[in-house]
Amino acid sequence: MNRTEKQIEELLRPIVEGLGCEIWGVEYLSQGNHSKLRLYIDSADGVSIDDCEKVSRQVSDVLDVENLFTKGYTLEVSSPGMDRILFNAEQYESNVGATVDVRLNFPFEGKKRVVGLLAGVENAEAIVQVDGEEYVLPLDNVQRARIVPKFD
């Protein structure tokens, strides 16, 4: 998460928590004159469309008052979904045992993509097992990691 995303998360966390949800993650995509802000929310009871609508209204008002964006932006509020993105070490830790699809910023042992079992997290590194091999991936090299949902 970059500095702008952290700043946005810190600003919005109390509002989202006041509405009975938590912020799962923030993505800010600067696209010239019009940017996109994606806010992923979660809750122990799951997230409904009504939750997203409530959070969207409140967050939009706060962002307008704070004047965080000098140009136009689109706000998207949604649940993280089954193929949720992992944003921080705690989320990796709570998903140990799941299959993950990890995209890297820089190749690690010749690979920029690793799909396998998330076996653990230690010292800001994700341990991913693929076909009997273990890959120790520094979290600061992860561009994006998603849970791979299982359908039985």
C-alpha positions as CSV (number, residue, x, y, z in Angstrom):
1,M,0.0,0.0,0.0
2,N,1.4,3.4,-1.0
3,R,1.5,6.5,1.2
4,T,-1.7,8.0,-0.4
5,E,-3.6,4.7,0.2
6,K,-2.4,4.6,3.8
7,Q,-3.5,8.2,4.4
8,I,-7.0,7.5,2.9
9,E,-7.3,4.4,5.0
10,E,-6.4,6.3,8.2
11,L,-8.9,9.0,7.4
12,L,-11.8,6.6,6.5
13,R,-11.3,3.8,9.1
14,P,-13.3,5.5,11.9
15,I,-16.2,6.2,9.5
16,V,-16.3,2.7,8.2
17,E,-16.0,1.1,11.6
18,G,-18.8,3.4,12.9
19,L,-21.0,1.8,10.2
20,G,-20.3,-1.7,11.5
21,C,-17.7,-2.7,8.9
22,E,-13.9,-2.7,8.6
23,I,-11.6,-1.7,5.8
24,W,-10.1,-4.7,4.1
25,G,-8.1,-2.6,1.7
26,V,-7.7,0.5,-0.3
27,E,-6.6,0.9,-3.9
28,Y,-6.1,4.4,-5.4
29,L,-5.5,4.5,-9.1
30,S,-4.4,7.9,-10.4
31,Q,-5.5,8.3,-14.0
32,G,-4.8,11.8,-15.1
33,N,-7.8,14.1,-14.6
34,H,-10.0,11.3,-13.2
35,S,-8.8,8.9,-10.6
36,K,-10.4,5.8,-9.1
37,L,-10.6,4.9,-5.4
38,R,-11.6,1.4,-4.5
39,L,-12.5,0.7,-1.0
40,Y,-13.0,-2.9,0.1
41,I,-15.0,-3.4,3.2
42,D,-15.7,-6.5,5.3
43,S,-17.7,-7.6,8.3
44,A,-18.1,-10.7,10.5
45,D,-21.6,-11.0,9.1
46,G,-20.6,-10.5,5.5
47,V,-21.2,-7.4,3.4
48,S,-24.5,-6.5,1.7
49,I,-25.2,-4.1,-1.1
50,D,-26.9,-1.9,1.6
51,D,-23.6,-1.9,3.6
52,C,-21.7,-0.8,0.5
53,E,-24.3,1.9,-0.2
54,K,-24.1,3.3,3.3
55,V,-20.3,3.3,3.4
56,S,-20.2,4.9,-0.1
57,R,-22.5,7.8,1.0
58,Q,-20.6,8.5,4.2
59,V,-17.1,8.2,2.7
60,S,-18.0,10.3,-0.3
61,D,-19.2,13.1,2.0
62,V,-16.0,12.9,4.0
63,L,-13.8,12.9,0.9
64,D,-15.6,15.9,-0.5
65,V,-15.2,17.9,2.8
66,E,-11.5,16.9,3.2
67,N,-10.9,17.9,-0.5
68,L,-8.3,15.1,-0.8
69,F,-8.5,14.9,-4.5
70,T,-7.9,18.0,-6.6
71,K,-9.4,16.4,-9.7
72,G,-12.4,14.2,-10.3
73,Y,-12.5,10.7,-8.9
74,T,-14.8,7.6,-9.0
75,L,-15.4,5.9,-5.7
76,E,-16.1,2.1,-5.7
77,V,-17.1,0.4,-2.5
78,S,-17.4,-3.4,-2.4
79,S,-16.7,-6.5,-0.4
80,P,-13.3,-8.1,-1.0
81,G,-15.1,-11.2,-2.5
82,M,-14.0,-14.8,-2.5
83,D,-10.9,-14.0,-4.5
84,R,-9.9,-11.3,-2.1
85,I,-6.7,-9.3,-2.4
86,L,-4.3,-9.6,0.5
87,F,-3.1,-6.1,1.5
88,N,-1.1,-6.7,4.7
89,A,0.8,-9.3,6.7
90,E,-2.2,-9.9,9.1
91,Q,-4.4,-10.9,6.1
92,Y,-1.7,-13.3,4.9
93,E,-1.5,-14.8,8.4
94,S,-5.2,-15.3,8.6
95,N,-5.3,-17.0,5.3
96,V,-2.5,-19.6,5.9
97,G,-3.7,-22.8,4.3
98,A,-5.4,-21.1,1.4
99,T,-4.2,-21.3,-2.2
100,V,-2.9,-17.9,-3.4
101,D,-2.0,-16.3,-6.7
102,V,1.0,-14.0,-6.1
103,R,2.2,-11.5,-8.7
104,L,5.6,-10.0,-8.0
105,N,7.2,-6.7,-8.9
106,F,10.5,-8.3,-9.6
107,P,11.2,-11.9,-10.6
108,F,12.0,-14.3,-7.8
109,E,14.0,-17.3,-8.9
110,G,13.0,-16.5,-12.4
111,K,9.2,-16.2,-11.7
112,K,7.0,-13.1,-11.5
113,R,3.9,-15.2,-10.7
114,V,3.6,-17.9,-8.0
115,V,0.4,-19.9,-7.4
116,G,0.4,-22.3,-4.5
117,L,-0.4,-23.0,-0.9
118,L,0.2,-20.2,1.6
119,A,2.1,-22.1,4.2
120,G,3.0,-19.3,6.5
121,V,4.2,-15.7,7.1
122,E,7.5,-14.9,8.8
123,N,9.6,-11.7,9.0
124,A,7.5,-9.9,6.4
125,E,7.8,-12.8,3.9
126,A,5.1,-15.2,2.6
127,I,6.0,-18.9,2.4
128,V,4.2,-20.4,-0.6
129,Q,4.5,-24.1,-1.5
130,V,4.3,-25.1,-5.1
131,D,4.7,-28.8,-6.2
132,G,6.8,-29.7,-3.1
133,E,9.0,-26.5,-3.4
134,E,8.9,-23.6,-1.0
135,Y,9.1,-20.0,-2.1
136,V,9.9,-17.4,0.4
137,L,8.5,-14.2,-1.0
138,P,9.2,-10.8,0.5
139,L,5.9,-9.0,1.0
140,D,7.5,-5.7,-0.3
141,N,8.1,-7.5,-3.6
142,V,4.4,-8.5,-3.9
143,Q,2.5,-6.5,-6.5
144,R,-0.8,-8.2,-5.8
145,A,-1.8,-11.5,-4.0
146,R,-5.2,-13.0,-4.3
147,I,-6.9,-15.9,-2.7
148,V,-7.8,-18.6,-5.2
149,P,-11.3,-19.7,-4.3
150,K,-12.1,-23.4,-4.1
151,F,-15.4,-24.7,-5.5
152,D,-16.4,-28.2,-4.4
